[in-house]
Amino acid sequence: MLFTFNHFNFNVLDLERSLKFYDEALGLKPVREKNAADGSFKIVFLGDGVTDFRLELTWMTGRTEAYDLGEQEYHLAFRTDDMEAAHKKHEAMGCICYENPSMGIYFLEDPDGYWIEIIPTRK
């Protein structure tokens, strides 16, 4: 029996704002979506155009309060081949929430408070 990664989910309050953020910050594009028959939710799967991994954004249409993200002891990580350019871009966007220069990494915070780690491609 074989298991492979498929997707990771973030619930979002404002789908359009999140789609804009993930496109601008990480170049992720919608690859598939699902709408509830009763209109209660919409799911959009984002892809990087390179791997098969997907980020699932779930928008519960009636929800108005922010999600409780606990102690934020989890995150999604992305690798970049140009750490300097990536950092400049994210710094200009104002979405860097934590940096660890000794490890050579930093984190973004998305519009809903989820953290995304940016790591350099190790050569």
DSSP file with accessible surface (Angstrom, degrees, kcal/mol):
  #  RESIDUE AA STRUCTURE BP1 BP2  ACC     N-H-->O    O-->H-N    N-H-->O    O-->H-N    TCO  KAPPA ALPHA  PHI   PSI    X-CA   Y-CA   Z-CA
    1    1 A M              0   0  209      0, 0.0     2,-0.4     0, 0.0     0, 0.0   0.000 360.0 360.0 360.0 135.0    0.0    0.0    0.0
    2    2 A L        -     0   0  147      2,-0.0     2,-0.4     0, 0.0     0, 0.0  -0.954 360.0-167.2-122.1 135.1    1.4    3.4   -1.0
    3    3 A F        -     0   0  169     -2,-0.4     2,-0.3     0, 0.0     0, 0.0  -0.972   9.7-177.8-117.9 137.1    0.3    6.8    0.3
    4    4 A T        -     0   0  115     -2,-0.4     2,-0.1     0, 0.0    -2,-0.0  -0.948  34.8 -94.5-130.8 154.6    1.4   10.1   -1.4
    5    5 A F        +     0   0  187     -2,-0.3     3,-0.1     1,-0.2    47,-0.1  -0.382  43.2 165.4 -64.7 143.2    0.8   13.7   -0.5
    6    6 A N        -     0   0   99      1,-0.4    48,-1.5    48,-0.1     2,-0.3   0.657  53.0 -28.8-123.6 -57.5   -2.2   15.3   -2.2
    7    7 A H  E     -a   54   0A  75     46,-0.2    -1,-0.4    48,-0.0     2,-0.3  -0.978  39.9-136.7-159.0 169.2   -3.1   18.6   -0.6
    8    8 A F  E     -a   55   0A  75     46,-1.8    48,-3.7    -2,-0.3     2,-0.4  -0.973  26.4-136.0-131.3 144.0   -3.2   20.7    2.6
    9    9 A N  E     +a   56   0A  57     -2,-0.3     2,-0.4    46,-0.2    48,-0.2  -0.862  19.8 179.0-111.3 138.0   -6.2   22.8    3.7
   10   10 A F  E     -a   57   0A   1     46,-2.8    48,-2.3    -2,-0.4     2,-0.4  -0.999  23.5-140.1-124.5 131.0   -6.5   26.4    5.0
   11   11 A N  E     -a   58   0A  41     -2,-0.4     2,-0.3    46,-0.2    48,-0.2  -0.770  26.3-163.9 -85.9 136.3  -10.0   27.7    5.9
   12   12 A V  E     -a   59   0A   0     46,-2.7    48,-0.6    -2,-0.4     3,-0.2  -0.903  26.5-152.3-126.4 150.5  -10.3   31.4    4.8
   13   13 A L  S    S+     0   0   41     -2,-0.3     2,-0.5     1,-0.3    -1,-0.1   0.806  93.9  32.1 -86.8 -35.2  -12.7   34.2    5.6
   14   14 A D     >  -     0   0   73      1,-0.2     4,-2.3     2,-0.0    -1,-0.3  -0.887  67.2-170.5-128.8  98.8  -12.3   36.2    2.4
   15   15 A L  H  > S+     0   0    5     -2,-0.5     4,-3.0     1,-0.2     5,-0.2   0.905  85.5  50.0 -59.8 -45.5  -11.7   33.9   -0.6
   16   16 A E  H  > S+     0   0  127      1,-0.2     4,-2.3     2,-0.2    -1,-0.2   0.912 111.0  49.7 -62.5 -41.0  -10.9   36.7   -3.1
   17   17 A R  H  > S+     0   0  108      1,-0.2     4,-2.3     2,-0.2    -1,-0.2   0.920 113.5  46.8 -62.9 -41.9   -8.4   38.3   -0.7
   18   18 A S  H  X S+     0   0    0     -4,-2.3     4,-2.7     2,-0.2     5,-0.3   0.910 110.2  51.8 -68.0 -42.3   -6.7   34.9   -0.1
   19   19 A L  H  X S+     0   0   30     -4,-3.0     4,-2.0     1,-0.2     5,-0.2   0.924 111.5  48.2 -59.5 -42.3   -6.6   34.1   -3.8
   20   20 A K  H  X S+     0   0  137     -4,-2.3     4,-2.8    -5,-0.2     5,-0.3   0.923 112.1  49.5 -62.8 -46.2   -4.9   37.4   -4.5
   21   21 A F  H  X S+     0   0   22     -4,-2.3     4,-3.4     1,-0.2     5,-0.4   0.951 112.3  45.8 -59.1 -51.5   -2.4   36.9   -1.7
   22   22 A Y  H  X S+     0   0    0     -4,-2.7     6,-2.0     1,-0.2     4,-1.5   0.852 115.2  47.7 -67.2 -30.8   -1.4   33.4   -2.8
   23   23 A D  H  X S+     0   0   65     -4,-2.0     4,-1.6    -5,-0.3    -1,-0.2   0.962 118.8  39.0 -70.0 -50.2   -1.1   34.5   -6.4
   24   24 A E  H  < S+     0   0   83     -4,-2.8    -2,-0.2    -5,-0.2    -3,-0.2   0.927 124.0  37.9 -67.6 -45.0    1.0   37.6   -5.6
   25   25 A A  H  < S+     0   0    5     -4,-3.4    -3,-0.2    -5,-0.3    -1,-0.2   0.871 138.0   8.7 -77.2 -36.9    3.1   36.1   -2.8
   26   26 A L  H  < S-     0   0   37     -4,-1.5    -3,-0.2    -5,-0.4    -2,-0.2   0.406  91.9-115.8-130.5  -0.4    3.8   32.6   -4.2
   27   27 A G     <  +     0   0   36     -4,-1.6     2,-0.3    -5,-0.4    -4,-0.3   0.718  56.4 159.9  71.8  19.7    2.5   32.5   -7.8
   28   28 A L        -     0   0    7     -6,-2.0    -1,-0.2    -9,-0.1    20,-0.2  -0.604  19.5-165.6 -79.7 137.4   -0.2   29.9   -6.9
   29   29 A K  E     -B   47   0A 109     18,-2.3    18,-2.8    -2,-0.3    20,-0.1  -0.911  28.3 -97.6-122.6 148.5   -3.1   29.6   -9.3
   30   30 A P  E     +B   46   0A  76      0, 0.0    16,-0.3     0, 0.0     3,-0.1  -0.385  39.4 170.0 -62.5 134.5   -6.5   27.9   -9.1
   31   31 A V  E     +     0   0A  75     14,-3.2     2,-0.3     1,-0.5    15,-0.2   0.532  65.6   1.2-119.1 -18.7   -6.5   24.5  -10.7
   32   32 A R  E     -B   45   0A 141     13,-1.2    13,-3.2     2,-0.0    -1,-0.5  -0.963  60.6-166.4-164.7 150.7   -9.8   23.1   -9.5
   33   33 A E  E     -B   44   0A  95     -2,-0.3     2,-0.4    11,-0.2    11,-0.2  -0.979   5.9-159.9-143.2 159.1  -12.8   24.3   -7.5
   34   34 A K  E     -B   43   0A 114      9,-2.6     9,-3.1    -2,-0.3     2,-0.4  -0.996   6.7-160.8-139.0 131.5  -15.9   22.8   -5.9
   35   35 A N  E     -B   42   0A  92     -2,-0.4     7,-0.2     7,-0.2     2,-0.1  -0.943  25.8-116.8-113.3 134.1  -19.1   24.6   -4.9
   36   36 A A    >   -     0   0   13      5,-2.6     3,-1.7    -2,-0.4     5,-0.0  -0.433  21.3-127.6 -65.1 140.3  -21.5   23.2   -2.4
   37   37 A A  T 3  S+     0   0  118      1,-0.3    -1,-0.1     2,-0.1    -2,-0.0   0.849 112.0  46.6 -58.3 -32.7  -24.9   22.6   -3.9
   38   38 A D  T 3  S-     0   0  127      3,-0.0    -1,-0.3     1,-0.0    -2,-0.1   0.402 114.6-116.5 -92.2   3.0  -26.5   24.6   -1.1
   39   39 A G  S <  S+     0   0   43     -3,-1.7    22,-0.2     2,-0.2    -2,-0.1   0.570  78.0 126.2  77.4  10.0  -24.0   27.5   -1.4
   40   40 A S  S    S+     0   0   45      1,-0.1    21,-1.3    21,-0.1    22,-0.6   0.712  74.4   7.3 -77.3 -19.6  -22.6   26.9    2.1
   41   41 A F  E     - C   0  60A  53     19,-0.3    -5,-2.6    20,-0.1     2,-0.4  -0.992  54.3-154.7-154.9 162.6  -19.0   26.6    1.0
   42   42 A K  E     -BC  35  59A  43     17,-2.1    17,-3.0    -2,-0.3     2,-0.4  -0.995  11.6-159.7-139.1 135.7  -16.6   26.9   -1.9
   43   43 A I  E     -BC  34  58A  22     -9,-3.1    -9,-2.6    -2,-0.4     2,-0.4  -0.965   6.0-173.0-116.8 131.4  -13.3   25.1   -2.2
   44   44 A V  E     -BC  33  57A   1     13,-2.5    13,-3.1    -2,-0.4     2,-0.5  -0.995  11.8-151.2-124.4 125.3  -10.5   26.3   -4.5
   45   45 A F  E     -BC  32  56A  14    -13,-3.2   -14,-3.2    -2,-0.4   -13,-1.2  -0.842  13.5-156.9 -94.9 129.3   -7.4   24.1   -5.0
   46   46 A L  E     -BC  30  55A   3      9,-3.0     9,-2.1    -2,-0.5     2,-0.3  -0.847   8.5-169.0-106.8 143.9   -4.2   26.1   -5.8
   47   47 A G  E     -B   29   0A   2    -18,-2.8   -18,-2.3    -2,-0.4     7,-0.1  -0.894  27.5-138.5-129.7 160.8   -1.2   24.7   -7.6
   48   48 A D        -     0   0   59      5,-0.5     4,-0.1     3,-0.3     6,-0.1   0.455  42.8-121.2 -94.8  -2.7    2.3   25.9   -8.3
   49   49 A G  S    S+     0   0   80      2,-0.3     3,-0.1   -20,-0.1   -21,-0.0   0.502 101.7  62.6  77.9   0.5    2.4   24.7  -11.9
   50   50 A V  S    S+     0   0  129      1,-0.2     2,-0.2     3,-0.1    -1,-0.1   0.686  99.8  36.3-120.9 -50.5    5.4   22.4  -11.2
   51   51 A T  S    S-     0   0   64      2,-0.1    -2,-0.3     1,-0.1    -3,-0.3  -0.538  73.8-122.2-102.5 172.2    4.4   19.8   -8.6
   52   52 A D  S    S+     0   0  142     -2,-0.2     2,-0.1    -5,-0.1    -1,-0.1   0.476  74.9 115.9 -89.5  -5.6    1.1   17.9   -8.0
   53   53 A F        -     0   0   66    -46,-0.1    -5,-0.5     1,-0.0     2,-0.4  -0.393  50.7-158.1 -67.0 143.4    0.8   19.2   -4.5
   54   54 A R  E     -a    7   0A  60    -48,-1.5   -46,-1.8    -7,-0.1     2,-0.6  -0.948  17.5-145.0-126.4 143.8   -2.3   21.4   -3.9
   55   55 A L  E     -aC   8  46A   3     -9,-2.1    -9,-3.0    -2,-0.4     2,-0.6  -0.949  23.2-150.4-101.9 119.9   -3.2   24.0   -1.3
   56   56 A E  E     -aC   9  45A  23    -48,-3.7   -46,-2.8    -2,-0.6     2,-0.6  -0.835   7.8-163.9 -94.0 119.8   -7.0   23.8   -0.6
   57   57 A L  E     -aC  10  44A   0    -13,-3.1   -13,-2.5    -2,-0.6     2,-0.5  -0.932   7.2-164.4-102.1 120.7   -8.6   27.1    0.4
   58   58 A T  E     -aC  11  43A  12    -48,-2.3   -46,-2.7    -2,-0.6     2,-0.6  -0.935   3.4-167.2-109.7 123.5  -12.1   26.4    1.9
   59   59 A W  E     -aC  12  42A  77    -17,-3.0   -17,-2.1    -2,-0.5     2,-0.8  -0.950   9.5-156.3-112.3 113.4  -14.4   29.4    2.2
   60   60 A M  E >   - C   0  41A  72     -2,-0.6     3,-1.7   -48,-0.6   -19,-0.3  -0.838  14.6-149.6 -87.1 109.0  -17.5   28.8    4.5
   61   61 A T  T 3  S+     0   0   55    -21,-1.3    -1,-0.1    -2,-0.8   -20,-0.1   0.749  89.5  45.5 -60.4 -27.9  -19.8   31.4    3.0
   62   62 A G  T 3  S+     0   0   67    -22,-0.6     2,-0.3    -3,-0.1    -1,-0.3   0.530  86.4 108.4 -93.3  -4.1  -21.7   32.2    6.2
   63   63 A R    <   +     0   0   78     -3,-1.7     3,-0.0     1,-0.1    -3,-0.0  -0.544  30.6 164.4 -79.6 136.0  -18.7   32.5    8.5
   64   64 A T        +     0   0  122     -2,-0.3     2,-0.3     2,-0.1    -1,-0.1   0.559  50.2  82.1-122.6 -17.3  -17.8   35.9    9.8
   65   65 A E  S    S-     0   0  107      1,-0.1    -2,-0.0   -52,-0.0     0, 0.0  -0.690  84.2-102.7 -97.5 147.5  -15.5   35.3   12.7
   66   66 A A        -     0   0   75     -2,-0.3     2,-0.2     1,-0.1    -1,-0.1  -0.234  40.6-105.2 -61.1 151.6  -11.8   34.6   12.4
   67   67 A Y        -     0   0   41     45,-0.2     2,-0.8   -56,-0.1    -1,-0.1  -0.539  27.1-118.3 -78.2 144.4  -10.6   31.0   12.8
   68   68 A D        -     0   0  148     -2,-0.2     3,-0.1     1,-0.1    -1,-0.1  -0.754  29.1-174.8 -82.6 110.4   -8.8   30.0   16.0
   69   69 A L    >   -     0   0   27     -2,-0.8     3,-1.7     1,-0.3     4,-0.2   0.253  24.3-145.4 -93.3  11.8   -5.4   28.9   14.8
   70   70 A G  T 3   -     0   0   55      1,-0.2    -1,-0.3     2,-0.1    -3,-0.0  -0.295  63.3 -25.7  64.1-138.6   -4.3   27.8   18.2
   71   71 A E  T 3  S-     0   0  166     -3,-0.1    -1,-0.2     2,-0.0    -2,-0.0   0.232  82.5-119.1 -96.1  12.1   -0.6   28.3   19.0
   72   72 A Q    <   +     0   0   38     -3,-1.7    -2,-0.1     1,-0.2    -3,-0.0   0.847  59.6 152.1  55.2  40.0    0.4   28.3   15.3
   73   73 A E        +     0   0  161     -4,-0.2     2,-0.3     2,-0.0    -1,-0.2  -0.011  55.9  60.3 -91.5  31.2    2.7   25.3   15.9
   74   74 A Y        +     0   0   84      2,-0.0    41,-0.4     0, 0.0     2,-0.3  -0.962  60.1 168.3-145.9 162.3    2.2   24.2   12.2
   75   75 A H        -     0   0   83     -2,-0.3     2,-0.4    39,-0.1    41,-0.2  -0.984  33.2-114.0-166.2 166.4    3.0   25.8    8.9
   76   76 A L  E     -d  116   0B  18     39,-1.5    41,-2.8    -2,-0.3     2,-0.4  -0.888  33.9-148.5-106.6 140.5    3.3   25.2    5.2
   77   77 A A  E     -d  117   0B  49     -2,-0.4     2,-0.4    39,-0.2    41,-0.2  -0.921  12.2-169.9-119.5 141.7    6.7   25.5    3.6
   78   78 A F  E     -d  118   0B  42     39,-3.0    41,-2.6    -2,-0.4     2,-0.4  -0.972  14.4-141.6-124.1 143.3    7.8   26.6    0.2
   79   79 A R  E     -d  119   0B 169     -2,-0.4     2,-0.4    39,-0.2    39,-0.0  -0.815  17.4-164.7-101.4 141.0   11.3   26.4   -1.4
   80   80 A T  E     -d  120   0B  28     39,-2.4    41,-2.2    -2,-0.4     3,-0.3  -0.968  23.1-150.8-126.2 147.4   12.6   29.2   -3.6
   81   81 A D  S    S+     0   0  132     -2,-0.4     2,-0.2     1,-0.2    -1,-0.1   0.488  96.8  44.9 -90.5  -4.4   15.5   29.3   -5.9
   82   82 A D     >  +     0   0   83      1,-0.1     4,-2.5     2,-0.1    -1,-0.2  -0.674  62.4 171.7-140.3  82.3   16.1   33.0   -5.3
   83   83 A M  H  > S+     0   0   43     -3,-0.3     4,-2.8    -2,-0.2     5,-0.2   0.878  78.7  53.6 -60.6 -40.4   15.9   33.8   -1.6
   84   84 A E  H  > S+     0   0  130      2,-0.2     4,-2.2     1,-0.2    -1,-0.2   0.944 112.5  42.3 -63.6 -47.5   17.1   37.4   -2.0
   85   85 A A  H  > S+     0   0   48      2,-0.2     4,-2.3     1,-0.2    -1,-0.2   0.900 114.7  51.8 -66.4 -39.4   14.4   38.3   -4.6
   86   86 A A  H  X S+     0   0   13     -4,-2.5     4,-2.7     2,-0.2     5,-0.3   0.939 110.0  48.7 -62.2 -46.0   11.7   36.4   -2.7
   87   87 A H  H  X S+     0   0   38     -4,-2.8     4,-2.8     1,-0.2     5,-0.2   0.920 111.0  50.0 -61.2 -44.5   12.6   38.2    0.5
   88   88 A K  H  X S+     0   0  123     -4,-2.2     4,-2.3    -5,-0.2    -1,-0.2   0.919 112.1  48.4 -60.5 -43.4   12.5   41.6   -1.2
   89   89 A K  H  X S+     0   0  101     -4,-2.3     4,-1.7     2,-0.2    -2,-0.2   0.944 115.2  43.0 -61.8 -49.2    9.1   40.8   -2.8
   90   90 A H  H  X>S+     0   0    5     -4,-2.7     5,-1.7     2,-0.2     4,-0.9   0.858 111.6  54.6 -69.7 -33.0    7.6   39.7    0.5
   91   91 A E  H ><5S+     0   0  119     -4,-2.8     3,-0.8    -5,-0.3    -1,-0.2   0.934 108.5  49.0 -63.7 -43.7    9.1   42.6    2.4
   92   92 A A  H 3<5S+     0   0   92     -4,-2.3    -2,-0.2     1,-0.3    -1,-0.2   0.847 109.7  52.3 -64.2 -33.3    7.5   45.0    0.0
   93   93 A M  H 3<5S-     0   0   50     -4,-1.7    -1,-0.3    -5,-0.2    -2,-0.2   0.669 106.8-131.9 -74.9 -18.0    4.2   43.2    0.4
   94   94 A G  T <<5S+     0   0   64     -4,-0.9    -3,-0.2    -3,-0.8    -2,-0.1   0.752  72.1 118.8  73.9  26.8    4.5   43.6    4.2
   95   95 A C      < +     0   0   14     -5,-1.7    14,-2.3    13,-0.0     2,-0.5   0.392  31.1 113.2-110.1   5.8    3.7   40.0    4.9
   96   96 A I  E     +E  108   0B  37     -6,-0.5    12,-0.3    12,-0.2     3,-0.1  -0.648  33.1 169.8 -77.2 124.5    7.0   38.8    6.6
   97   97 A C  E     +     0   0B  44     10,-2.5     2,-0.3    -2,-0.5    11,-0.2   0.611  61.6  14.8-111.2 -16.9    6.1   37.9   10.2
   98   98 A Y  E     -E  107   0B 110      9,-1.3     9,-3.2     2,-0.0     2,-0.4  -0.954  58.9-165.1-159.3 140.0    9.2   36.2   11.4
   99   99 A E  E     -E  106   0B  89     -2,-0.3     7,-0.2     7,-0.2    -3,-0.0  -0.977   8.9-172.1-128.4 142.8   12.8   35.8   10.3
  100  100 A N  E >>> +E  105   0B  29      5,-2.6     5,-1.8    -2,-0.4     3,-1.1  -0.751   8.7 176.5-130.3  82.4   15.5   33.4   11.4
  101  101 A P  T 345S+     0   0  109      0, 0.0     3,-0.4     0, 0.0    -1,-0.1   0.839  77.6  61.4 -58.1 -34.0   18.7   34.6    9.7
  102  102 A S  T 345S+     0   0  115      1,-0.3    -2,-0.0     2,-0.1     0, 0.0   0.828 112.9  37.3 -65.8 -27.1   20.9   32.0   11.4
  103  103 A M  T <45S-     0   0  109     -3,-1.1    -1,-0.3     2,-0.2     3,-0.1   0.524 110.8-123.5 -95.8 -10.5   18.8   29.2    9.7
  104  104 A G  T  <5S+     0   0   30     -4,-1.0     2,-0.3    -3,-0.4    -2,-0.1   0.818  72.6 109.8  73.9  30.9   18.4   31.2    6.5
  105  105 A I  E   < -E  100   0B  12     -5,-1.8    -5,-2.6    14,-0.1     2,-0.3  -0.851  42.5-172.7-131.6 165.6   14.6   31.1    6.6
  106  106 A Y  E     -EF  99 118B   3     12,-1.5    12,-3.2    -2,-0.3     2,-0.4  -0.958  16.7-128.9-151.4 168.1   11.7   33.4    7.1
  107  107 A F  E     -EF  98 117B  21     -9,-3.2   -10,-2.5    -2,-0.3    -9,-1.3  -0.954   8.5-152.1-124.0 143.5    7.9   33.2    7.5
  108  108 A L  E     -EF  96 116B   0      8,-3.0     8,-2.3    -2,-0.4     2,-0.5  -0.756  11.7-142.2-101.3 156.3    5.0   34.9    5.8
  109  109 A E  E     - F   0 115B  88    -14,-2.3     6,-0.2    -2,-0.3     5,-0.0  -0.989  16.8-145.5-118.9 125.4    1.6   35.5    7.4
  110  110 A D    >   -     0   0    7      4,-2.8     3,-1.9    -2,-0.5   -92,-0.1  -0.236  37.6 -87.9 -80.6 176.1   -1.4   35.1    5.1
  111  111 A P  T 3  S+     0   0   43      0, 0.0    -1,-0.1     0, 0.0   -93,-0.1   0.733 128.8  47.7 -60.4 -20.3   -4.6   37.2    5.4
  112  112 A D  T 3  S-     0   0   26      2,-0.1   -45,-0.2   -46,-0.0  -101,-0.1   0.388 123.4 -99.4-100.9   2.3   -6.1   34.7    7.9
  113  113 A G  S <  S+     0   0   10     -3,-1.9     2,-0.2     1,-0.3   -44,-0.0   0.480  72.6 144.3  97.2   1.6   -3.0   34.4   10.1
  114  114 A Y        -     0   0   14      1,-0.0    -4,-2.8    -5,-0.0     2,-0.4  -0.532  44.9-130.2 -73.1 144.4   -1.6   31.2    8.7
  115  115 A W  E     - F   0 109B  70    -41,-0.4   -39,-1.5    -6,-0.2     2,-0.4  -0.770  18.5-167.2 -99.1 140.1    2.2   31.0    8.5
  116  116 A I  E     -dF  76 108B   0     -8,-2.3    -8,-3.0    -2,-0.4     2,-0.3  -0.991  14.1-142.2-126.9 120.9    4.2   30.0    5.4
  117  117 A E  E     -dF  77 107B  30    -41,-2.8   -39,-3.0    -2,-0.4     2,-0.5  -0.648   7.8-155.5 -84.9 137.2    7.9   29.2    5.7
  118  118 A I  E     +dF  78 106B   3    -12,-3.2   -12,-1.5    -2,-0.3   -39,-0.2  -0.966  18.1 176.9-113.6 121.1   10.2   30.3    2.9
  119  119 A I  E     -d   79   0B  35    -41,-2.6   -39,-2.4    -2,-0.5     2,-0.1  -0.928  27.9-114.4-124.4 147.0   13.4   28.2    2.6
  120  120 A P  E     -d   80   0B  23      0, 0.0     2,-0.4     0, 0.0   -39,-0.2  -0.491  34.9-102.9 -76.6 151.0   16.2   28.4    0.0
  121  121 A T        -     0   0   55    -41,-2.2     2,-0.5    -2,-0.1   -38,-0.1  -0.617  38.9-134.5 -67.9 124.0   16.9   25.6   -2.4
  122  122 A R              0   0  165     -2,-0.4    -1,-0.0    -3,-0.0   -41,-0.0  -0.758 360.0 360.0 -86.7 127.3   19.9   23.9   -0.9
  123  123 A K              0   0  223     -2,-0.5    -1,-0.0     0, 0.0     0, 0.0  -0.632 360.0 360.0-105.0 360.0   22.5   23.2   -3.6
